[in-house]
């Protein structure tokens, strides 16, 4: 099915009409968080659909998120944000005869799903005072796979090996209490028969020297289709971590 609009064109248009307002001086930030992840996923690779919740009773996991940004005062050159998220889980189950990636499974089977990814985002800082607003474009590279194995040596794997462009937006609000902040970030694209949405919000406290802590909630929703391959997955949960703005 053809989508009614081109999301990449929307991204470029938004950037073209954005004021080119960047930081007043060189700066940046570093951050690391632990994300408590709840998985809901199902996949198909040319055969039957595997439902990881009902077929394998996959576990909730905790994994890490990292980021670093660099900002500068040159208006026409975008700022840079890089992010990395680890996300994988596994479970065991007993299933009826199922075909996946041309391999038939029946009985006791182990299922693994990985949605680890890295982002490189170019963005402009539209506002930079008590309310800050960023808008840009992300290139996301997934190291993603769905793997089935059994005790007889059978193995099947569905991989997502693509660089996906995403519209990026972030906002930060300084609360009237000294050092307290509300943060939000979202990335989105809708292309062909696939969509990807990744959003998070957090409450943070930052000290006078830029060191801070934050607690938030993140949800990532993927509906991916390419030929005979399909993957629908949602990862969500609370995260908490440390950061340094400099």
C-alpha positions as CSV (number, residue, x, y, z in Angstrom):
1,X,0.0,0.0,0.0
2,X,1.4,3.4,-0.9
3,X,1.5,6.0,1.9
4,X,-0.1,9.4,1.2
5,X,3.0,11.4,2.1
6,X,6.7,11.2,2.1
7,X,8.1,11.5,5.7
8,X,11.6,12.3,4.5
9,X,10.2,15.3,2.5
10,X,8.3,16.4,5.6
11,X,11.6,16.3,7.6
12,X,13.5,18.3,5.1
13,X,10.7,20.9,4.8
14,X,10.6,21.3,8.6
15,X,14.3,21.9,8.7
16,X,14.3,24.3,5.7
17,X,11.8,26.6,7.4
18,X,13.3,26.4,10.9
19,X,15.2,29.4,12.3
20,X,18.9,28.6,12.3
21,X,19.6,29.4,16.0
22,X,22.3,27.4,17.6
23,X,24.2,27.6,21.0
24,X,26.0,30.8,21.9
25,X,29.2,28.9,22.6
26,X,30.8,25.4,22.3
27,X,29.2,22.8,24.6
28,X,27.6,19.5,24.8
29,X,26.4,16.7,27.0
30,X,27.0,13.1,28.0
31,X,24.5,10.7,29.5
32,X,24.0,7.1,30.5
33,X,20.8,5.4,31.7
34,X,19.5,2.0,32.7
35,X,16.2,1.1,30.9
36,X,13.8,-1.4,32.4
37,X,12.4,-3.0,29.2
38,X,9.1,-4.8,28.7
39,X,8.8,-6.5,25.3
40,X,5.8,-7.3,23.2
41,X,6.8,-8.7,19.8
42,X,5.8,-11.0,16.9
43,X,7.5,-11.8,13.7
44,X,7.2,-13.7,10.4
45,X,9.7,-14.7,7.8
46,X,8.0,-16.2,4.8
47,X,6.0,-18.7,6.9
48,X,4.0,-18.6,10.1
49,X,3.8,-15.7,12.6
50,X,5.6,-16.2,15.9
51,X,4.1,-14.4,18.9
52,X,6.9,-14.1,21.5
53,X,4.6,-13.3,24.4
54,X,2.3,-16.3,24.0
55,X,4.8,-18.8,22.3
56,X,7.9,-18.1,24.4
57,X,6.9,-16.1,27.5
58,X,9.8,-13.7,26.9
59,X,11.4,-12.0,29.9
60,X,11.4,-8.4,30.8
61,X,15.0,-7.1,30.7
62,X,17.1,-4.1,31.8
63,X,19.7,-2.7,29.5
64,X,21.6,0.5,28.9
65,X,21.2,3.7,26.9
66,X,24.1,6.1,26.1
67,X,24.2,9.5,24.4
68,X,26.6,12.3,23.6
69,X,25.9,15.7,22.0
70,X,28.0,18.5,20.6
71,X,26.8,22.1,20.1
72,X,28.5,25.1,18.5
73,X,27.6,28.7,17.7
74,X,27.8,28.5,13.8
75,X,24.1,29.0,12.6
76,X,24.1,27.1,9.3
77,X,25.9,24.0,10.6
78,X,23.7,21.6,12.6
79,X,24.6,20.2,16.0
80,X,25.3,16.5,16.5
81,X,23.7,14.0,18.8
82,X,24.8,10.3,18.9
83,X,22.8,7.7,20.9
84,X,23.0,3.9,21.4
85,X,20.5,1.6,23.0
86,X,20.9,-2.1,23.8
87,X,17.7,-4.1,23.7
88,X,17.4,-7.9,23.6
89,X,15.5,-10.7,25.3
90,X,14.9,-14.4,25.0
91,X,12.5,-17.1,26.2
92,X,11.6,-20.8,25.8
93,X,8.4,-22.4,24.8
94,X,6.6,-25.4,23.3
95,X,5.0,-24.7,20.0
96,X,2.9,-26.5,17.3
97,X,4.5,-27.1,13.9
98,X,5.7,-23.7,12.7
99,X,7.7,-22.6,9.6
100,X,10.1,-19.7,10.0
101,X,12.7,-18.7,7.4
102,X,12.1,-21.9,5.6
103,X,12.8,-24.1,8.7
104,X,10.1,-26.1,10.5
105,X,10.0,-26.2,14.3
106,X,7.8,-28.2,16.6
107,X,8.0,-28.8,20.3
108,X,10.6,-27.1,22.6
109,X,12.0,-24.1,20.9
110,X,14.1,-21.1,22.1
111,X,13.3,-17.7,20.8
112,X,15.5,-14.6,20.9
113,X,14.8,-11.0,19.8
114,X,17.3,-8.2,19.5
115,X,16.5,-4.6,18.7
116,X,19.8,-2.9,19.5
117,X,20.3,0.3,17.5
118,X,22.5,3.4,17.1
119,X,21.5,6.9,16.1
120,X,23.3,9.8,14.5
121,X,21.2,13.0,14.6
122,X,21.9,16.4,13.0
123,X,19.7,19.1,14.6
124,X,19.2,22.8,15.0
125,X,18.5,24.5,18.3
126,X,15.3,26.6,17.6
127,X,15.0,28.0,21.2
128,X,17.6,28.2,23.9
129,X,16.4,29.8,27.1
130,X,14.0,28.6,29.9
131,X,12.3,26.6,27.1
132,X,14.6,24.9,24.6
133,X,13.5,23.2,21.3
134,X,15.5,21.2,18.9
135,X,14.5,19.8,15.5
136,X,16.5,17.6,13.1
137,X,17.0,14.3,11.2
138,X,18.2,11.0,12.6
139,X,19.9,8.1,10.8
140,X,19.2,5.0,12.8
141,X,21.1,1.7,12.2
142,X,19.5,-1.4,13.7
143,X,21.4,-4.5,14.7
144,X,18.1,-6.3,14.9
145,X,17.2,-10.0,14.6
146,X,14.7,-12.7,15.5
147,X,16.3,-16.1,16.0
148,X,14.7,-19.5,16.6
149,X,16.6,-22.6,17.7
150,X,15.8,-26.1,19.0
151,X,17.6,-29.0,20.5
152,X,17.9,-30.8,17.1
153,X,20.3,-28.1,15.7
154,X,17.6,-26.3,13.7
155,X,18.2,-22.5,13.5
156,X,16.3,-19.8,11.7
157,X,17.0,-16.0,11.7
158,X,15.2,-12.9,10.5
159,X,17.4,-9.8,10.3
160,X,16.8,-6.1,10.0
161,X,19.9,-4.5,8.5
162,X,18.9,-1.1,7.4
163,X,19.6,2.6,8.0
164,X,16.3,4.3,8.7
165,X,15.8,8.1,8.5
166,X,13.6,9.6,11.3
167,X,12.2,13.0,12.0
168,X,13.7,14.2,15.3
169,X,12.3,16.7,17.9
170,X,13.3,17.4,21.5
171,X,12.2,19.9,24.1
172,X,13.3,20.9,27.6
173,X,11.4,23.1,30.1
174,X,13.0,24.7,33.2
175,X,10.7,24.5,36.1
176,X,10.4,27.4,38.6
177,X,12.3,25.2,41.2
178,X,16.0,25.6,40.9
179,X,17.7,23.0,38.8
180,X,14.5,21.0,38.0
181,X,13.8,20.2,34.3
182,X,11.2,18.4,32.2
183,X,12.6,16.7,29.1
184,X,10.9,15.2,26.0
185,X,12.2,13.6,22.9
186,X,10.5,11.9,19.9
187,X,11.5,10.3,16.6
188,X,9.1,9.1,13.9
189,X,8.8,7.9,10.4
190,X,6.0,6.3,8.3
191,X,7.2,4.7,5.0
192,X,5.7,2.1,2.6
193,X,4.0,-0.4,4.9
194,X,6.2,0.3,7.9
195,X,6.2,2.8,10.8
196,X,8.6,3.5,13.6
197,X,7.9,5.7,16.7
198,X,10.3,6.3,19.6
199,X,9.3,8.7,22.4
200,X,10.5,9.4,25.9
201,X,9.8,11.9,28.7
202,X,11.8,12.6,31.9
203,X,12.0,14.6,35.0
204,X,15.5,15.7,35.8
205,X,17.6,17.7,38.3
206,X,20.8,19.5,37.2
207,X,23.4,20.9,39.6
208,X,25.1,24.3,39.1
209,X,28.1,22.5,37.5
210,X,26.0,20.6,35.0
211,X,25.9,17.2,36.6
212,X,22.4,15.8,36.9
213,X,20.1,12.8,37.4
214,X,16.9,11.9,35.5
215,X,14.0,9.5,35.7
216,X,11.7,8.9,32.7
217,X,9.6,6.6,30.6
218,X,10.4,5.5,27.0
219,X,8.3,3.6,24.5
220,X,9.5,2.4,21.1
221,X,7.0,0.9,18.6
222,X,8.1,-0.8,15.4
223,X,5.8,-2.1,12.6
224,X,8.3,-3.3,9.9
225,X,7.5,-5.1,6.6
226,X,9.8,-5.9,3.8
227,X,8.8,-8.6,1.3
228,X,8.0,-11.8,3.3
229,X,9.5,-10.4,6.5
230,X,7.4,-8.7,9.1
231,X,8.2,-7.6,12.6
232,X,5.9,-5.9,15.1
233,X,7.4,-5.0,18.4
234,X,6.9,-2.6,21.3
235,X,9.5,-2.0,24.0
236,X,8.6,0.3,26.9
237,X,9.5,1.0,30.5
238,X,11.0,3.3,33.1
239,X,14.6,4.4,32.8
240,X,16.9,6.3,35.1
241,X,20.4,7.7,34.7
242,X,23.1,10.3,35.1
243,X,24.1,13.2,32.7
244,X,26.6,16.0,32.4
245,X,25.9,19.2,30.5
246,X,29.0,21.2,29.8
